[in-house]
Amino acid sequence: MFYQQIPFARVFPVPVTIFRMLCPAAKILFENYAKTAMENFEATDKLSGLVGQHGQFEEAKKYAEGTREKCSAARMALEKHRMEHSCREGIANGS
């Protein structure tokens, strides 16, 4: 199956202005998550171009796994903050 590659920044530009953030801490956590998601996307994209190049592929794979872990940790930190402080309430509807 073939997929058209669309640059992540065109789909999900950073900084994201989908909704306004009322909580400064949530905004910082969200920006960190967006940054790490972009790093993960770029690392995975690079990895896909190195298939068959064993040495370079292994190095890129380790780096991509690290960026995935950082992205997951950043997302979990944002979700934890939102759960603890109810930051999600009122954000999506702009109130």
Summary of the structure (lengths in Angstrom):
residues: 95
radius of gyration: 16.2
end to end distance: 42.6
largest distance: 52.1
contacts: 229
relative contact order: 0.17
helix: 64%
strand: 0%
